[in-house]
């Protein structure tokens, strides 16, 4: 049985992945990791900054992957944690599915919309979150597991150019583009995204 672990984006919504999960094979084990202080989840005394949150998520990923290497499916900000997990504990990661994420790269060369103010206005997120900057560009080629990249062609927050760049940086990556997809494409086009994930899983079994 495949072990799938889902990570939300900066909204922290544990409901975000439910439409995709409902379509995927019932034979898969599926887990969603909630982020303390995001999306209405209570704060955690040990999480005071982004580095603390990253340690928390990686610890949770390791716990859920203890018995079997997992496929981590990550939206937006969750992709940073997924990439860090694959770098730090590759033996526990079978594959990555990254959706509309930065993956921890420097976005300054890309024409992206600044999402920070919008997120603070529309979502319950801690103040320290919007100031984090991660630079993993030079480490991505160390990740040897298969990577599926899913992007929407109408996403101003993480445009297709970011997906193409990540495809060039990972050693085993394939980019798939959802026509009409914006940053929430995994929610709005759940059946199509689930189909892409399903075919990806078949290809690596």
N, C-alpha and C positions, 0 to 999 in steps of 0.2 A: 504493500500500500504506500503510495506516495504521500509524503508529509509536506503540506503547503502552509506557509506562514505569511500572513498578509500584514503589510504596514501601511497605515494611512498617510496622508500628506499633512500639511501644516494645520488643517482644520482639526485634526485629531479624531475625526468622526469614525467610530467603529462601524457605523452603518454604511459607509461609503462602498465597501467591497461586497455588501450583501447581495446585490443583484447578480454580480459575477459568480459568487459562491453558489448561489441557488441554481445556476445553470451547469456548473462543473459536475463531473462524475461524483456520485455519492460514495464511490469507492475510495476517494481521497480523504485523508485526515486533514482538516482545515482549522487553522487557528488565526485569531486576530490579536495583535498586541496593542493595548491602549496606552496612550501617553499621559502620565500624570500632569495635571494642570492644562491639558488641551481638551477641547470638546466637552467640557463639563465634568471631566474626570478629576477627582480630588487631587490636591497637591501632595507631593511626597517630600518628607523632611530632608531627604538626601539629594534632592534635585534642585539645584540653585542656578544652574547655567546649562548651556547646550552640551558641554562636555559631560556633565553629570547625566543628562538625558541620554546621551549616546551610550554611556556605560550601562545604564539601566536597560536600554533596548537590546544591546548586545548580550547582556546577561540573560535576558528573557529568551532571546533567540537561541543561545547555547543550551538553555534548559529544555526548550522544545525540540531541539535537534540532538539531544543527548543519545538517543537510541538509534537514530537514522538520519543521515544527511538530508537536509531539507531543500525545497525549492522556495525561495523567498520572493514574494510578489509585492512590489513596493510602488506607491504613488508619490510623485513629487518629492517632498522632504524625506519621506521614508526611504528613498533611493540612496540617500547619504548613509543611512544606517546599514542598509543592505550591502553597499560597497565596502564599508568599513568591516563588516562581519566577514565578507569574503576575503579581505586582505589579512585580517587578524586570525581567522579560524577557518581556513579553506577546507579543512578535512570535514567540516560540518555543513558545508554548502554543496549541494548537487548542481544547482543552477540558479540563475537570477532572472526575474522578469521585472524590468524597470519601465515604468509608465510615466511619461511627461515629467522627468526629473532632471535635476542638474547633475546628479551622481557625485556631487562634491567638487565639481570643476569650477574654474574661474569663468564666470559668465560675462565679464566685461567686454570681450571681443564680439559678443553676440548682441543683436538688436532685440533685447528682451524688455518687456514692460516691468517696471518696478512694482512688485506685488505687496510690499511691506505695509504701506499705509492702508491699502484696501483690506488686507487680512486683519490688521488691528481694529478696523472699524466693523468688520463683519463677523469675526470669530473671536472666541474667548481663548487668547493665547498670552503667555507671559511676556513681559516687556523685553527680557533678555533674548528672547528667540529671534527678534528681527535684526539683531546686531551681529549674528554669527556669520563668519566667513570661513569656508573650508576650501583647501586647495589640494586636490588629489590627482591632478592631471598627470603627473609623472609616475604615478603608481598604478594606474589602471591596467597597464599591460602585464602586470604581475598576476592578474586574475585569470586563471586558466579554465574555469568552468564555463559551460555554455551560457550565453546571455541573450535573452529576447528583449528587444527594445520596441515599445509601442508608443507611437506619437500621433497626435492629431494635426492635420494640416492647417487648422485655424486657431492654434494655441499661441497667444501673444506672450504668455509667461514662460513657456519652454518651447520655442519654435522648432520646426523640423531640423533646422541647421544644427541645433544642439544634439538631437538624436543622431544625425549623420556624423558629427564629430565623435560622439561616444562610440559609434559603430567602428570608427577608424582606430580608436584607442584600445578597445578590448580585443583580446586575441581570438575569441570565438563568439562574435556578436552578429545578430541579424536584426535589421530595422524593418518594422512593419508600420505602415501609415494608414490611419483611419480617416477617410474623407469626411469632412465636416466636423471632425473632432476638435474640441477645445480642451481646456485644462482638465475638465471633469469627464473626459471621454470614456473612462472606464465605467462611470456611473450611467452616462447617457447612452452609451453603445455597449451595454453589458454583454449581450449575446455575441456580438462580433468579437469583443475582447476575450470572452471566455473561449470562443472557438480558436482564436489565435494561441491562447495558452494551452488548450487541449492538444492542438497539433504540435506545439513545441514539446510538450511532455512526451508525446508519442515518439518524437524524433530523437529523444535522448535516452529512451528506455533501452 
